[in-house]
Amino acid sequence: MYAFSNFMICSNSEIAQRIAYNPNRQLCCRCVTYDGDIYEQGTLSGGYVNQSIMVLPQYAELQGIEERIKRERSNFDGQR
């Protein structure tokens, strides 16, 4: 968990719920999970994002493919 000015980032929804909905109002605060779900007294917002439209995972996959191509080319050149 990480604490910022008026909210906490929590690793999962269970922890976020326990903090955000604490019966002792002095101990509760707004919480956000790694998935982007927001928990605070009176609300819950979803944070699910379709991974197939995200650019960074696609970029990481492309980087992996490029590295594999480089390895295969160097193996092929070494066999000549």
C-alpha positions in Angstrom: 0.0 0.0 0.0 1.1 3.5 -0.8 -0.4 6.6 0.8 -0.8 9.9 -1.0 -2.5 13.2 0.0 -6.1 11.9 0.3 -6.1 8.4 -1.0 -4.2 5.1 -0.7 -3.1 2.7 -3.5 -3.9 -0.9 -2.5 -2.7 -4.1 -4.0 -6.1 -5.7 -4.0 -9.8 -5.0 -3.6 -10.1 -6.7 -0.2 -7.6 -4.4 1.4 -9.1 -1.3 -0.3 -12.6 -2.3 1.0 -11.4 -2.8 4.5 -9.8 0.7 4.6 -12.4 2.6 2.6 -15.4 1.2 4.4 -13.9 1.1 7.9 -16.6 1.7 10.5 -14.3 4.1 12.3 -14.6 7.1 10.0 -11.3 8.5 11.2 -9.5 5.5 9.8 -11.1 5.3 6.4 -10.0 7.1 3.3 -10.4 6.8 -0.5 -8.6 3.8 -2.0 -7.5 2.9 -5.5 -6.4 -0.6 -6.5 -3.7 -1.5 -9.0 -6.6 -2.4 -11.4 -8.0 1.1 -11.1 -11.0 0.3 -8.9 -11.9 3.3 -6.6 -13.3 2.6 -3.2 -14.6 5.4 -0.9 -17.6 5.8 1.4 -20.7 5.7 -0.7 -19.2 4.8 -4.0 -17.4 2.1 -6.0 -16.0 2.7 -9.5 -14.7 0.1 -11.8 -11.3 0.2 -13.4 -11.3 -2.7 -15.8 -9.6 -1.9 -19.2 -9.6 -4.2 -22.2 -5.9 -5.2 -22.4 -6.2 -5.8 -26.2 -6.5 -2.1 -26.8 -3.7 -1.0 -24.6 -0.6 0.2 -26.4 2.1 -0.7 -23.8 1.4 -4.5 -23.7 1.5 -4.5 -27.5 4.7 -2.6 -27.5 6.3 -5.0 -25.0 5.2 -8.0 -27.2 6.7 -6.3 -30.3 10.0 -5.8 -28.4 10.1 -9.5 -27.6 9.4 -10.5 -31.2 12.2 -8.2 -32.4 14.6 -9.7 -29.9 13.7 -13.2 -31.0 14.2 -12.2 -34.7 17.7 -10.9 -33.8 18.6 -14.1 -32.0 17.4 -16.3 -34.9 19.3 -14.2 -37.5 22.5 -14.4 -35.5 22.0 -18.2 -35.2 21.4 -18.5 -38.9 24.4 -16.3 -39.8 26.5 -18.4 -37.4 25.6 -21.6 -39.2 26.7 -20.4 -42.6 
